[in-house]
Amino acid sequence: MNIKPYGDTLQDGKVQISFTLPIAADAIGLEAARQLAKKMGLIDPNVVHQEKLGDHFSFYIVYGSVGVSIDLNDIHVETFETPTMTREEIEQLIETELDRELVFVGASTGTDAHTVGIDAIMNMKGFAGHYGLERYKHIKAVNLGSQVANEEFVRQAKLLKADVLLVSQTVTQKDIHLKNLVDLVELLETEQMRKDVVLIAGGARITHELAKELGYDAGFGPKKYAEDVAAYAVLELIRRKKQMF
Amino acid sequence: MNKLNLDQKTIESCRIHANAIAEKIVRFIDNHTTVSVERSILRLLGVDGVDRYQVPLVNRLVDDCLQQRNCGEGISRYLAASLKNTQRNLADFLVAYQAGKATLAKDPASVEETLAILKPWIDQGLKKIQEQKELRNHWINTYGTAKTQIYVIVATGNIHEDVIQAQAAARAGADIIAVIRSTGQSLLDYVPYGITTEGFGGTYATQANFRLMRQALDEVSKDVGRYIRLVNYASGLCMPEIAAMAALERLDILLNDSLYGIIFRDINMQRTFIDQNFSRLINAYAGILINTGEDNYLTTSDAVEEAHTVLASQFINEAFAKKAHLSASLMGLGHAFEIDPEIENSFLFEIAQAEMAREIFPDAPLKYMPPTKHISGNIFRATMQNALFNLATVMTDQSIHLLGMMTEAIHTPFLSDRFLAIDSAKTIQKTAKSFREAIDYREGGVIHTRAREVLQKAKLLLGDVEKTGLFNALENGVFAGVKRPFQGGKGLEGVYVKDKDYVNPIALRMEEFFR
């Protein structure tokens, strides 16, 4: 099936874009914006708004239609579905299948000072009504906070005998988070710990595909909560345990 | 204006508790110094520059001092002895020192000698600060100050790009420009040097960058007929050094919290308390307005349940600021609009909190932070949330209005993001101009009840903290649920007990000024 963006009629291909040009807001700017939109491939671009941003910049809002479409049959996505489980179900699963306390160690690593993400998953209170890992029976959740160096993170993981490592990366300027995430994988491999832990990355700009590519077991982006992370990790630990026998 | 009819006795007991809490810490502060306090003294005496490995001279000198004794006698006494021994003036000594032709004296000069020898440079440093202060006052007297000042952030990593964005923001209507620091700078135990064009999530705070941005904002101030204020961050391990540089380069506002570094950057609490005290003394002397970071509690903890910790922290920050001679007009106490919008009446709770802060600290230029925690990638919804925040700002007469960005949590703001935010704020300021004068809140209504509840809880918390002491309270995780050990965290190795003959010649003169 071929699809296009939907404005108010099937296959009308309508999109909205906005951008800033580094020139004054005048007739030339207006025409430049229109031609730019055309070059982007928009059919009948309509510059609906031009706004002066100081003397040397101007802002544009443009509507138009795209001529291209996407054939859904050509799309292959590695879907990553964790079964929806409640906290109680996860606790029960640990009890019956693993029968021990699991250690989750989490941190916002490198120079990242943001704790919002890791706190949302780990802290007692959780986020948007989803309790964090600290509240789970049979899970010892250790949140090391922000700006934790990879070396320190690995040291603590070893010390605490971590089963699951949660790495949060929020700041994304100049892709520093990617390098930091890769460095951690390499460090774990050097320490021969990589296979002993379930390694999970999380953050606003993290996807499962990206995490896999970087050498992680899984990645969790927006709208994922403690139970998603816990369900995945517990099932993965059960899978690994079964593989051993 | 009194819209909440808050119990004045409860407010008074909060202040008494907070004062007692700060008093105990001040006794500790008075007996200690830190490497960054000592480096700040050197900076204010005019020591600047780096060696060929980019190590600042102030670090070199203090490190030399540490190799011989410790900082407890004060770097000033060693510097004075060095000048005396080598018969050089400061500039010549520094050239010789850098060339390896002179070393820091092995034995310190006496306190009297130190004050006499260093007098010309103390005078010069303080004079420069006073001149900058007068210049700022002149600008402000010429152009006036908006009742609610619009505050935006630039953070490209490249100071030259920051300048372009800052000037554009000022022309669009911003009154205050903050240059966000490169991620991780707060954990550096030195201040980088020179003009910088690369950073992560922000731009390095350096004296050269300060100067460049100040010049650019002076330029644009003349064009737009408003004095554009410049902000940076006196936090982290170099807190007082940043304050010293800011005083010399006429920054107008500094983020300068007494607890923030401890809780959110895991900087040792002893180090932080000592550093914040000297940095605030410098700020008070230089007329630099401080902003405190209570908003951060709410990004970590729940904004409904932990609202009283924000108020309690505001009282504590006020008490510490008073001890460092900061007047109420320089205390930009912080708070934030961070309640989950899914909660019924959350807007009313926000109004209660903001109005309460306004009434309890009537002379403080309160700094109000936008929603961030509950902003998702939906830029259209974020625009609505920010509009609610802007309305709350106008309704409760906040002074420093940090604008929310629709692209929060996506990227550092685009030029257009900032512009749209300013446009929204200005439109709401205009459309709701006299809203505050036109409304009263009903006795027994949601807003009254909420404000009283929060105030009452803050009083109980402050009472508890007074009993256990602030050090213990921080160890127990009273604020933002974060526990910090007395001996833990970064920077403890830079804390020293003052020798009985310790002297900080700059602090001495500043204290004199306030007497």
Interface residues (C-beta under 8 A of the other chain):
Chain A: S18 F19 T20 E51 L53 G54 D55 H56 F57 F59 T111 D112 A113 T115 V116 D119 N123 M124 K125 A128 G145 S146 Q147 T170 V171 T172 Q173 K174 I176 A204 P222
Chain B: A155 G157 Q167 A168 R171 A172 T183 G184 S186 L187 F200 G201 F264 R265 D266 T299 T300 S301 D302 D340 E342 T372 K373 S376 G377 A409 I410 H411 T412 F414 L415 S416 F419 L420 G481 V482
